[in-house]
Amino acid sequence: MPTTIRLDAETENRLNALAKRTGRTKAYYLREFIERGLEDLEDYYAAEAAMESIRRGDERTYTLEEMRAELGLDDRAA
């Protein structure tokens, strides 16, 4: 899907230099940035939604001690 973006001069110069130095295309790096950045953004917004759910009381959190006991990992039981 063709997409157009505008870059400031400094960013474009850095992208051009990277492409020239590595022999890859600017399009290659733009795809890489978008794919990696998109995954990071998806993770960020999923975490933000989970935190909001916890703040509203829709979900609860557990202490380490509670989880260790639930999973049977309590050192005292050994």
PDB file of N, CA, C and O in Angstrom:
ATOM      1  N   MET A   1       0.848  -1.170   0.000  1.00  0.00           N
ATOM      2  CA  MET A   1       0.000   0.000   0.000  1.00  0.00           C
ATOM      3  C   MET A   1       0.895   1.235   0.000  1.00  0.00           C
ATOM      4  O   MET A   1       1.646   1.453   0.950  1.00  0.00           O
ATOM      5  N   PRO A   2       0.825   2.015  -1.017  1.00  0.00           N
ATOM      6  CA  PRO A   2       1.642   3.233  -1.067  1.00  0.00           C
ATOM      7  C   PRO A   2       1.203   4.232   0.010  1.00  0.00           C
ATOM      8  O   PRO A   2       0.012   4.477   0.201  1.00  0.00           O
ATOM      9  N   THR A   3       2.172   4.789   0.694  1.00  0.00           N
ATOM     10  CA  THR A   3       1.919   5.763   1.748  1.00  0.00           C
ATOM     11  C   THR A   3       2.964   6.860   1.646  1.00  0.00           C
ATOM     12  O   THR A   3       4.117   6.605   1.300  1.00  0.00           O
ATOM     13  N   THR A   4       2.558   8.062   1.946  1.00  0.00           N
ATOM     14  CA  THR A   4       3.482   9.186   1.904  1.00  0.00           C
ATOM     15  C   THR A   4       3.652   9.740   3.310  1.00  0.00           C
ATOM     16  O   THR A   4       2.677   9.904   4.044  1.00  0.00           O
ATOM     17  N   ILE A   5       4.887  10.025   3.680  1.00  0.00           N
ATOM     18  CA  ILE A   5       5.140  10.679   4.954  1.00  0.00           C
ATOM     19  C   ILE A   5       6.077  11.852   4.722  1.00  0.00           C
ATOM     20  O   ILE A   5       6.857  11.863   3.769  1.00  0.00           O
ATOM     21  N   ARG A   6       5.991  12.822   5.590  1.00  0.00           N
ATOM     22  CA  ARG A   6       6.891  13.970   5.520  1.00  0.00           C
ATOM     23  C   ARG A   6       7.866  13.869   6.686  1.00  0.00           C
ATOM     24  O   ARG A   6       7.466  13.675   7.834  1.00  0.00           O
ATOM     25  N   LEU A   7       9.129  14.003   6.378  1.00  0.00           N
ATOM     26  CA  LEU A   7      10.169  13.969   7.396  1.00  0.00           C
ATOM     27  C   LEU A   7      10.847  15.326   7.467  1.00  0.00           C
ATOM     28  O   LEU A   7      10.983  16.015   6.456  1.00  0.00           O
ATOM     29  N   ASP A   8      11.275  15.709   8.675  1.00  0.00           N
ATOM     30  CA  ASP A   8      12.047  16.945   8.756  1.00  0.00           C
ATOM     31  C   ASP A   8      13.412  16.678   8.118  1.00  0.00           C
ATOM     32  O   ASP A   8      13.812  15.526   7.950  1.00  0.00           O
ATOM     33  N   ALA A   9      14.107  17.731   7.772  1.00  0.00           N
ATOM     34  CA  ALA A   9      15.365  17.612   7.024  1.00  0.00           C
ATOM     35  C   ALA A   9      16.400  16.771   7.763  1.00  0.00           C
ATOM     36  O   ALA A   9      17.078  15.949   7.147  1.00  0.00           O
ATOM     37  N   GLU A  10      16.530  16.964   9.063  1.00  0.00           N
ATOM     38  CA  GLU A  10      17.524  16.206   9.820  1.00  0.00           C
ATOM     39  C   GLU A  10      17.233  14.710   9.786  1.00  0.00           C
ATOM     40  O   GLU A  10      18.139  13.898   9.596  1.00  0.00           O
ATOM     41  N   THR A  11      15.965  14.351   9.973  1.00  0.00           N
ATOM     42  CA  THR A  11      15.595  12.936   9.949  1.00  0.00           C
ATOM     43  C   THR A  11      15.819  12.340   8.573  1.00  0.00           C
ATOM     44  O   THR A  11      16.319  11.222   8.451  1.00  0.00           O
ATOM     45  N   GLU A  12      15.457  13.066   7.553  1.00  0.00           N
ATOM     46  CA  GLU A  12      15.668  12.567   6.194  1.00  0.00           C
ATOM     47  C   GLU A  12      17.157  12.405   5.891  1.00  0.00           C
ATOM     48  O   GLU A  12      17.556  11.425   5.262  1.00  0.00           O
ATOM     49  N   ASN A  13      17.971  13.347   6.327  1.00  0.00           N
ATOM     50  CA  ASN A  13      19.422  13.234   6.124  1.00  0.00           C
ATOM     51  C   ASN A  13      19.978  12.011   6.839  1.00  0.00           C
ATOM     52  O   ASN A  13      20.813  11.297   6.285  1.00  0.00           O
ATOM     53  N   ARG A  14      19.527  11.767   8.050  1.00  0.00           N
ATOM     54  CA  ARG A  14      19.988  10.594   8.793  1.00  0.00           C
ATOM     55  C   ARG A  14      19.555   9.311   8.106  1.00  0.00           C
ATOM     56  O   ARG A  14      20.328   8.357   8.020  1.00  0.00           O
ATOM     57  N   LEU A  15      18.332   9.284   7.619  1.00  0.00           N
ATOM     58  CA  LEU A  15      17.825   8.109   6.910  1.00  0.00           C
ATOM     59  C   LEU A  15      18.614   7.875   5.621  1.00  0.00           C
ATOM     60  O   LEU A  15      18.980   6.742   5.305  1.00  0.00           O
ATOM     61  N   ASN A  16      18.870   8.939   4.891  1.00  0.00           N
ATOM     62  CA  ASN A  16      19.677   8.828   3.662  1.00  0.00           C
ATOM     63  C   ASN A  16      21.077   8.298   3.970  1.00  0.00           C
ATOM     64  O   ASN A  16      21.586   7.432   3.258  1.00  0.00           O
ATOM     65  N   ALA A  17      21.690   8.811   5.017  1.00  0.00           N
ATOM     66  CA  ALA A  17      23.033   8.384   5.383  1.00  0.00           C
ATOM     67  C   ALA A  17      23.049   6.910   5.782  1.00  0.00           C
ATOM     68  O   ALA A  17      23.956   6.170   5.399  1.00  0.00           O
ATOM     69  N   LEU A  18      22.057   6.488   6.543  1.00  0.00           N
ATOM     70  CA  LEU A  18      21.969   5.093   6.955  1.00  0.00           C
ATOM     71  C   LEU A  18      21.799   4.178   5.746  1.00  0.00           C
ATOM     72  O   LEU A  18      22.469   3.151   5.636  1.00  0.00           O
ATOM     73  N   ALA A  19      20.908   4.555   4.849  1.00  0.00           N
ATOM     74  CA  ALA A  19      20.677   3.754   3.653  1.00  0.00           C
ATOM     75  C   ALA A  19      21.944   3.660   2.809  1.00  0.00           C
ATOM     76  O   ALA A  19      22.280   2.589   2.303  1.00  0.00           O
ATOM     77  N   LYS A  20      22.639   4.769   2.659  1.00  0.00           N
ATOM     78  CA  LYS A  20      23.869   4.781   1.860  1.00  0.00           C
ATOM     79  C   LYS A  20      24.953   3.926   2.521  1.00  0.00           C
ATOM     80  O   LYS A  20      25.643   3.152   1.858  1.00  0.00           O
ATOM     81  N   ARG A  21      25.086   4.081   3.826  1.00  0.00           N
ATOM     82  CA  ARG A  21      26.128   3.361   4.562  1.00  0.00           C
ATOM     83  C   ARG A  21      25.911   1.846   4.533  1.00  0.00           C
ATOM     84  O   ARG A  21      26.879   1.085   4.499  1.00  0.00           O
ATOM     85  N   THR A  22      24.662   1.407   4.547  1.00  0.00           N
ATOM     86  CA  THR A  22      24.360  -0.020   4.644  1.00  0.00           C
ATOM     87  C   THR A  22      23.991  -0.664   3.313  1.00  0.00           C
ATOM     88  O   THR A  22      23.936  -1.890   3.209  1.00  0.00           O
ATOM     89  N   GLY A  23      23.740   0.149   2.302  1.00  0.00           N
ATOM     90  CA  GLY A  23      23.350  -0.399   1.006  1.00  0.00           C
ATOM     91  C   GLY A  23      21.903  -0.856   0.949  1.00  0.00           C
ATOM     92  O   GLY A  23      21.504  -1.533   0.001  1.00  0.00           O
ATOM     93  N   ARG A  24      21.131  -0.503   1.931  1.00  0.00           N
ATOM     94  CA  ARG A  24      19.697  -0.832   1.924  1.00  0.00           C
ATOM     95  C   ARG A  24      18.915   0.400   1.487  1.00  0.00           C
ATOM     96  O   ARG A  24      19.440   1.513   1.460  1.00  0.00           O
ATOM     97  N   THR A  25      17.661   0.178   1.148  1.00  0.00           N
ATOM     98  CA  THR A  25      16.834   1.298   0.693  1.00  0.00           C
ATOM     99  C   THR A  25      16.224   2.034   1.882  1.00  0.00           C
ATOM    100  O   THR A  25      16.120   1.492   2.982  1.00  0.00           O
ATOM    101  N   LYS A  26      15.828   3.268   1.640  1.00  0.00           N
ATOM    102  CA  LYS A  26      15.115   4.019   2.671  1.00  0.00           C
ATOM    103  C   LYS A  26      13.802   3.308   2.993  1.00  0.00           C
ATOM    104  O   LYS A  26      13.389   3.257   4.151  1.00  0.00           O
ATOM    105  N   ALA A  27      13.157   2.765   1.980  1.00  0.00           N
ATOM    106  CA  ALA A  27      11.886   2.059   2.190  1.00  0.00           C
ATOM    107  C   ALA A  27      12.069   0.882   3.141  1.00  0.00           C
ATOM    108  O   ALA A  27      11.200   0.614   3.970  1.00  0.00           O
ATOM    109  N   TYR A  28      13.192   0.181   3.026  1.00  0.00           N
ATOM    110  CA  TYR A  28      13.476  -0.939   3.928  1.00  0.00           C
ATOM    111  C   TYR A  28      13.470  -0.446   5.376  1.00  0.00           C
ATOM    112  O   TYR A  28      12.818  -1.039   6.235  1.00  0.00           O
ATOM    113  N   TYR A  29      14.188   0.627   5.638  1.00  0.00           N
ATOM    114  CA  TYR A  29      14.266   1.131   7.009  1.00  0.00           C
ATOM    115  C   TYR A  29      12.939   1.699   7.490  1.00  0.00           C
ATOM    116  O   TYR A  29      12.593   1.538   8.661  1.00  0.00           O
ATOM    117  N   LEU A  30      12.202   2.347   6.629  1.00  0.00           N
ATOM    118  CA  LEU A  30      10.897   2.861   7.039  1.00  0.00           C
ATOM    119  C   LEU A  30       9.960   1.713   7.407  1.00  0.00           C
ATOM    120  O   LEU A  30       9.224   1.809   8.389  1.00  0.00           O
ATOM    121  N   ARG A  31       9.979   0.627   6.630  1.00  0.00           N
ATOM    122  CA  ARG A  31       9.176  -0.542   6.982  1.00  0.00           C
ATOM    123  C   ARG A  31       9.608  -1.114   8.334  1.00  0.00           C
ATOM    124  O   ARG A  31       8.770  -1.453   9.169  1.00  0.00           O
ATOM    125  N   GLU A  32      10.931  -1.219   8.541  1.00  0.00           N
ATOM    126  CA  GLU A  32      11.449  -1.730   9.812  1.00  0.00           C
ATOM    127  C   GLU A  32      10.974  -0.867  10.984  1.00  0.00           C
ATOM    128  O   GLU A  32      10.499  -1.383  11.996  1.00  0.00           O
ATOM    129  N   PHE A  33      11.107   0.438  10.832  1.00  0.00           N
ATOM    130  CA  PHE A  33      10.696   1.356  11.901  1.00  0.00           C
ATOM    131  C   PHE A  33       9.215   1.201  12.205  1.00  0.00           C
ATOM    132  O   PHE A  33       8.818   1.161  13.370  1.00  0.00           O
ATOM    133  N   ILE A  34       8.407   1.116  11.173  1.00  0.00           N
ATOM    134  CA  ILE A  34       6.960   1.011  11.369  1.00  0.00           C
ATOM    135  C   ILE A  34       6.602  -0.319  12.019  1.00  0.00           C
ATOM    136  O   ILE A  34       5.813  -0.352  12.963  1.00  0.00           O
ATOM    137  N   GLU A  35       7.172  -1.410  11.529  1.00  0.00           N
ATOM    138  CA  GLU A  35       6.848  -2.717  12.099  1.00  0.00           C
ATOM    139  C   GLU A  35       7.266  -2.808  13.563  1.00  0.00           C
ATOM    140  O   GLU A  35       6.490  -3.270  14.399  1.00  0.00           O
ATOM    141  N   ARG A  36       8.465  -2.379  13.875  1.00  0.00           N
ATOM    142  CA  ARG A  36       8.931  -2.423  15.272  1.00  0.00           C
ATOM    143  C   ARG A  36       8.159  -1.440  16.137  1.00  0.00           C
ATOM    144  O   ARG A  36       7.754  -1.759  17.255  1.00  0.00           O
ATOM    145  N   GLY A  37       7.965  -0.253  15.610  1.00  0.00           N
ATOM    146  CA  GLY A  37       7.245   0.769  16.364  1.00  0.00           C
ATOM    147  C   GLY A  37       5.792   0.414  16.570  1.00  0.00           C
ATOM    148  O   GLY A  37       5.225   0.713  17.622  1.00  0.00           O
ATOM    149  N   LEU A  38       5.175  -0.221  15.581  1.00  0.00           N
ATOM    150  CA  LEU A  38       3.775  -0.610  15.698  1.00  0.00           C
ATOM    151  C   LEU A  38       3.605  -1.641  16.806  1.00  0.00           C
ATOM    152  O   LEU A  38       2.658  -1.563  17.589  1.00  0.00           O
ATOM    153  N   GLU A  39       4.510  -2.599  16.875  1.00  0.00           N
ATOM    154  CA  GLU A  39       4.455  -3.607  17.941  1.00  0.00           C
ATOM    155  C   GLU A  39       4.605  -2.938  19.306  1.00  0.00           C
ATOM    156  O   GLU A  39       3.892  -3.282  20.249  1.00  0.00           O
ATOM    157  N   ASP A  40       5.516  -1.998  19.411  1.00  0.00           N
ATOM    158  CA  ASP A  40       5.700  -1.272  20.670  1.00  0.00           C
ATOM    159  C   ASP A  40       4.444  -0.490  21.046  1.00  0.00           C
ATOM    160  O   ASP A  40       4.036  -0.487  22.208  1.00  0.00           O
ATOM    161  N   LEU A  41       3.833   0.172  20.068  1.00  0.00           N
ATOM    162  CA  LEU A  41       2.615   0.938  20.338  1.00  0.00           C
ATOM    163  C   LEU A  41       1.465   0.025  20.750  1.00  0.00           C
ATOM    164  O   LEU A  41       0.703   0.353  21.659  1.00  0.00           O
ATOM    165  N   GLU A  42       1.339  -1.117  20.083  1.00  0.00           N
ATOM    166  CA  GLU A  42       0.287  -2.063  20.459  1.00  0.00           C
ATOM    167  C   GLU A  42       0.483  -2.531  21.902  1.00  0.00           C
ATOM    168  O   GLU A  42      -0.477  -2.601  22.669  1.00  0.00           O
ATOM    169  N   ASP A  43       1.718  -2.849  22.267  1.00  0.00           N
ATOM    170  CA  ASP A  43       2.015  -3.266  23.634  1.00  0.00           C
ATOM    171  C   ASP A  43       1.702  -2.147  24.626  1.00  0.00           C
ATOM    172  O   ASP A  43       1.119  -2.390  25.682  1.00  0.00           O
ATOM    173  N   TYR A  44       2.091  -0.935  24.283  1.00  0.00           N
ATOM    174  CA  TYR A  44       1.857   0.216  25.160  1.00  0.00           C
ATOM    175  C   TYR A  44       0.360   0.412  25.417  1.00  0.00           C
ATOM    176  O   TYR A  44      -0.061   0.560  26.564  1.00  0.00           O
ATOM    177  N   TYR A  45      -0.439   0.411  24.346  1.00  0.00           N
ATOM    178  CA  TYR A  45      -1.868   0.656  24.518  1.00  0.00           C
ATOM    179  C   TYR A  45      -2.577  -0.509  25.198  1.00  0.00           C
ATOM    180  O   TYR A  45      -3.564  -0.291  25.900  1.00  0.00           O
ATOM    181  N   ALA A  46      -2.102  -1.741  25.011  1.00  0.00           N
ATOM    182  CA  ALA A  46      -2.669  -2.885  25.729  1.00  0.00           C
ATOM    183  C   ALA A  46      -2.377  -2.741  27.222  1.00  0.00           C
ATOM    184  O   ALA A  46      -3.252  -2.989  28.052  1.00  0.00           O
ATOM    185  N   ALA A  47      -1.157  -2.343  27.564  1.00  0.00           N
ATOM    186  CA  ALA A  47      -0.796  -2.140  28.968  1.00  0.00           C
ATOM    187  C   ALA A  47      -1.594  -0.990  29.567  1.00  0.00           C
ATOM    188  O   ALA A  47      -2.051  -1.072  30.707  1.00  0.00           O
ATOM    189  N   GLU A  48      -1.760   0.070  28.807  1.00  0.00           N
ATOM    190  CA  GLU A  48      -2.540   1.212  29.293  1.00  0.00           C
ATOM    191  C   GLU A  48      -3.990   0.798  29.561  1.00  0.00           C
ATOM    192  O   GLU A  48      -4.574   1.208  30.564  1.00  0.00           O
ATOM    193  N   ALA A  49      -4.567  -0.004  28.681  1.00  0.00           N
ATOM    194  CA  ALA A  49      -5.944  -0.470  28.868  1.00  0.00           C
ATOM    195  C   ALA A  49      -6.042  -1.372  30.101  1.00  0.00           C
ATOM    196  O   ALA A  49      -7.008  -1.284  30.860  1.00  0.00           O
ATOM    197  N   ALA A  50      -5.051  -2.231  30.301  1.00  0.00           N
ATOM    198  CA  ALA A  50      -5.051  -3.104  31.476  1.00  0.00           C
ATOM    199  C   ALA A  50      -4.951  -2.278  32.754  1.00  0.00           C
ATOM    200  O   ALA A  50      -5.654  -2.555  33.726  1.00  0.00           O
ATOM    201  N   MET A  51      -4.096  -1.279  32.763  1.00  0.00           N
ATOM    202  CA  MET A  51      -3.959  -0.424  33.949  1.00  0.00           C
ATOM    203  C   MET A  51      -5.257   0.324  34.244  1.00  0.00           C
ATOM    204  O   MET A  51      -5.648   0.463  35.403  1.00  0.00           O
ATOM    205  N   GLU A  52      -5.910   0.798  33.215  1.00  0.00           N
ATOM    206  CA  GLU A  52      -7.183   1.503  33.413  1.00  0.00           C
ATOM    207  C   GLU A  52      -8.228   0.550  33.980  1.00  0.00           C
ATOM    208  O   GLU A  52      -9.014   0.940  34.842  1.00  0.00           O
ATOM    209  N   SER A  53      -8.245  -0.680  33.512  1.00  0.00           N
ATOM    210  CA  SER A  53      -9.169  -1.684  34.022  1.00  0.00           C
ATOM    211  C   SER A  53      -8.901  -1.964  35.501  1.00  0.00           C
ATOM    212  O   SER A  53      -9.834  -2.131  36.287  1.00  0.00           O
ATOM    213  N   ILE A  54      -7.631  -2.014  35.870  1.00  0.00           N
ATOM    214  CA  ILE A  54      -7.265  -2.209  37.281  1.00  0.00           C
ATOM    215  C   ILE A  54      -7.697  -1.005  38.104  1.00  0.00           C
ATOM    216  O   ILE A  54      -8.231  -1.172  39.201  1.00  0.00           O
ATOM    217  N   ARG A  55      -7.477   0.200  37.602  1.00  0.00           N
ATOM    218  CA  ARG A  55      -7.875   1.421  38.333  1.00  0.00           C
ATOM    219  C   ARG A  55      -9.384   1.467  38.579  1.00  0.00           C
ATOM    220  O   ARG A  55      -9.839   1.910  39.633  1.00  0.00           O
ATOM    221  N   ARG A  56     -10.159   0.997  37.580  1.00  0.00           N
ATOM    222  CA  ARG A  56     -11.621   0.993  37.707  1.00  0.00           C
ATOM    223  C   ARG A  56     -12.104  -0.110  38.642  1.00  0.00           C
ATOM    224  O   ARG A  56     -13.261  -0.109  39.064  1.00  0.00           O
ATOM    225  N   GLY A  57     -11.219  -1.051  38.967  1.00  0.00           N
ATOM    226  CA  GLY A  57     -11.606  -2.161  39.820  1.00  0.00           C
ATOM    227  C   GLY A  57     -12.166  -3.341  39.056  1.00  0.00           C
ATOM    228  O   GLY A  57     -12.697  -4.271  39.664  1.00  0.00           O
ATOM    229  N   ASP A  58     -12.057  -3.325  37.736  1.00  0.00           N
ATOM    230  CA  ASP A  58     -12.551  -4.435  36.919  1.00  0.00           C
ATOM    231  C   ASP A  58     -11.628  -5.649  36.996  1.00  0.00           C
ATOM    232  O   ASP A  58     -12.053  -6.773  36.727  1.00  0.00           O
ATOM    233  N   GLU A  59     -10.386  -5.428  37.356  1.00  0.00           N
ATOM    234  CA  GLU A  59      -9.406  -6.497  37.500  1.00  0.00           C
ATOM    235  C   GLU A  59      -8.660  -6.265  38.808  1.00  0.00           C
ATOM    236  O   GLU A  59      -8.573  -5.135  39.289  1.00  0.00           O
ATOM    237  N   ARG A  60      -8.129  -7.328  39.371  1.00  0.00           N
ATOM    238  CA  ARG A  60      -7.352  -7.151  40.588  1.00  0.00           C
ATOM    239  C   ARG A  60      -5.920  -7.589  40.321  1.00  0.00           C
ATOM    240  O   ARG A  60      -5.632  -8.301  39.359  1.00  0.00           O
ATOM    241  N   THR A  61      -5.047  -7.149  41.188  1.00  0.00           N
ATOM    242  CA  THR A  61      -3.645  -7.550  41.113  1.00  0.00           C
ATOM    243  C   THR A  61      -3.364  -8.509  42.259  1.00  0.00           C
ATOM    244  O   THR A  61      -4.119  -8.588  43.228  1.00  0.00           O
ATOM    245  N   TYR A  62      -2.277  -9.224  42.126  1.00  0.00           N
ATOM    246  CA  TYR A  62      -1.884 -10.204  43.132  1.00  0.00           C
ATOM    247  C   TYR A  62      -0.458  -9.918  43.571  1.00  0.00           C
ATOM    248  O   TYR A  62       0.383  -9.508  42.771  1.00  0.00           O
ATOM    249  N   THR A  63      -0.199 -10.138  44.845  1.00  0.00           N
ATOM    250  CA  THR A  63       1.157  -9.971  45.346  1.00  0.00           C
ATOM    251  C   THR A  63       1.986 -11.180  44.932  1.00  0.00           C
ATOM    252  O   THR A  63       1.444 -12.216  44.547  1.00  0.00           O
ATOM    253  N   LEU A  64       3.288 -11.037  45.014  1.00  0.00           N
ATOM    254  CA  LEU A  64       4.177 -12.161  44.725  1.00  0.00           C
ATOM    255  C   LEU A  64       3.876 -13.328  45.664  1.00  0.00           C
ATOM    256  O   LEU A  64       3.857 -14.487  45.250  1.00  0.00           O
ATOM    257  N   GLU A  65       3.642 -13.003  46.924  1.00  0.00           N
ATOM    258  CA  GLU A  65       3.359 -14.050  47.909  1.00  0.00           C
ATOM    259  C   GLU A  65       2.086 -14.798  47.544  1.00  0.00           C
ATOM    260  O   GLU A  65       2.038 -16.024  47.652  1.00  0.00           O
ATOM    261  N   GLU A  66       1.049 -14.077  47.112  1.00  0.00           N
ATOM    262  CA  GLU A  66      -0.197 -14.722  46.706  1.00  0.00           C
ATOM    263  C   GLU A  66       0.021 -15.658  45.509  1.00  0.00           C
ATOM    264  O   GLU A  66      -0.520 -16.764  45.472  1.00  0.00           O
ATOM    265  N   MET A  67       0.804 -15.210  44.551  1.00  0.00           N
ATOM    266  CA  MET A  67       1.055 -16.029  43.358  1.00  0.00           C
ATOM    267  C   MET A  67       1.897 -17.252  43.701  1.00  0.00           C
ATOM    268  O   MET A  67       1.636 -18.346  43.201  1.00  0.00           O
ATOM    269  N   ARG A  68       2.894 -17.074  44.543  1.00  0.00           N
ATOM    270  CA  ARG A  68       3.731 -18.216  44.940  1.00  0.00           C
ATOM    271  C   ARG A  68       2.877 -19.266  45.644  1.00  0.00           C
ATOM    272  O   ARG A  68       3.023 -20.461  45.391  1.00  0.00           O
ATOM    273  N   ALA A  69       1.986 -18.819  46.527  1.00  0.00           N
ATOM    274  CA  ALA A  69       1.108 -19.747  47.240  1.00  0.00           C
ATOM    275  C   ALA A  69       0.147 -20.426  46.263  1.00  0.00           C
ATOM    276  O   ALA A  69      -0.055 -21.639  46.336  1.00  0.00           O
ATOM    277  N   GLU A  70      -0.434 -19.669  45.367  1.00  0.00           N
ATOM    278  CA  GLU A  70      -1.383 -20.216  44.390  1.00  0.00           C
ATOM    279  C   GLU A  70      -0.723 -21.267  43.505  1.00  0.00           C
ATOM    280  O   GLU A  70      -1.351 -22.264  43.148  1.00  0.00           O
ATOM    281  N   LEU A  71       0.540 -21.047  43.152  1.00  0.00           N
ATOM    282  CA  LEU A  71       1.260 -21.967  42.266  1.00  0.00           C
ATOM    283  C   LEU A  71       2.006 -23.049  43.031  1.00  0.00           C
ATOM    284  O   LEU A  71       2.677 -23.887  42.429  1.00  0.00           O
ATOM    285  N   GLY A  72       1.893 -23.035  44.337  1.00  0.00           N
ATOM    286  CA  GLY A  72       2.565 -24.043  45.143  1.00  0.00           C
ATOM    287  C   GLY A  72       4.071 -23.850  45.211  1.00  0.00           C
ATOM    288  O   GLY A  72       4.816 -24.819  45.352  1.00  0.00           O
ATOM    289  N   LEU A  73       4.520 -22.613  45.112  1.00  0.00           N
ATOM    290  CA  LEU A  73       5.943 -22.313  45.118  1.00  0.00           C
ATOM    291  C   LEU A  73       6.400 -21.725  46.439  1.00  0.00           C
ATOM    292  O   LEU A  73       7.520 -21.224  46.542  1.00  0.00           O
ATOM    293  N   ASP A  74       5.555 -21.779  47.436  1.00  0.00           N
ATOM    294  CA  ASP A  74       5.883 -21.194  48.735  1.00  0.00           C
ATOM    295  C   ASP A  74       7.061 -21.946  49.344  1.00  0.00           C
ATOM    296  O   ASP A  74       6.965 -23.150  49.585  1.00  0.00           O
ATOM    297  N   ASP A  75       8.170 -21.255  49.597  1.00  0.00           N
ATOM    298  CA  ASP A  75       9.384 -21.858  50.155  1.00  0.00           C
ATOM    299  C   ASP A  75       9.129 -22.514  51.502  1.00  0.00           C
ATOM    300  O   ASP A  75       9.762 -23.512  51.846  1.00  0.00           O
ATOM    301  N   ARG A  76       8.209 -21.955  52.253  1.00  0.00           N
ATOM    302  CA  ARG A  76       7.942 -22.467  53.582  1.00  0.00           C
ATOM    303  C   ARG A  76       7.305 -23.853  53.540  1.00  0.00           C
ATOM    304  O   ARG A  76       7.376 -24.599  54.516  1.00  0.00           O
ATOM    305  N   ALA A  77       6.682 -24.199  52.413  1.00  0.00           N
ATOM    306  CA  ALA A  77       6.040 -25.510  52.298  1.00  0.00           C
ATOM    307  C   ALA A  77       7.048 -26.596  51.991  1.00  0.00           C
ATOM    308  O   ALA A  77       6.714 -27.779  52.057  1.00  0.00           O
ATOM    309  N   ALA A  78       8.283 -26.220  51.655  1.00  0.00           N
ATOM    310  CA  ALA A  78       9.291 -27.229  51.288  1.00  0.00           C
ATOM    311  C   ALA A  78       9.924 -27.862  52.495  1.00  0.00           C
ATOM    312  O   ALA A  78      10.788 -28.727  52.356  1.00  0.00           O
TER     313      ALA A  78
END
